[in-house]
Amino acid sequence: MQFVCPICAGTNWREVVVPKGGGYSRTDFSECCSCSAMFRREELFTVGRGKKPEPEAPLESSGTPKGSA
């Protein structure tokens, strides 16, 4: 599944590094390149992840969806 930011719809991300001592240290975080939202796992922080299917309309006794006919 391709990464798509749920905040801005950006499709690129990068690992977050911070200055430490005389160099840099990699963190457990990543960020969206478009809006800089931070997250830990891009596969969990993406549009469409965990979406539940739309519930079906309840059926009337005739077998047709309620409100139609």
N, C-alpha and C positions, 0 to 999 in steps of 0.2 A: 504494500500500500504506500503510495507516495505521500510525503508529508505535505499537509495543507493547514496552515495556521487557522485555528478557529476564531481568532480575533481579527486578523487583517487579510486572510486568504493568501498570505505569502507562501512560497513553495521552497524557500531555501532556509537552512539553519546552520549554525556553527557551534563548536564546542566553546565553552567559556574558560578562558585562562586569566589568571590574576598575577600581578607582580609579587614575587616572593624572594627576598634576599637580593642577589644580583641577577636573578633570572625570572622565569615564569613558572607557574604551577597550574596544571590542569585541574579543573574542578569536576564534580559530578553533574554539573549543569550544562545545558545547551540553551541557545537563544534563537529566536526567529530573526532572520537578517532584515526583515522589513519593519517590524514594530518593536523588536527587542524583548518580547515576552519571554520569560525564562521557564524552563521545564526540565524534567529529568530524563524522560524517555519519549522520543519523538513519535514512536508508534502508539503511545497512549494519548499524546497531545496533538491530535490531528482531526480534521473535520470528518464526520461520519463514523468515528470510532465509538462503539457502544450505543449507537442509535437503535431505539426500539422500533419495530415495525408499527405502522399505524393500525389501531384496532379496527376490526371490521364493524360495520353498522349492525346493530341487533336485528334479528329477523322477526317479522310478524308471524302469526300462526299460518298465514298463506305461503310463507317461504320467501317473501320479497323483503328487501331491506325496508326498515321503518322510514316513513316520510317519502317514499317513492311510490309511483303508480299513477 
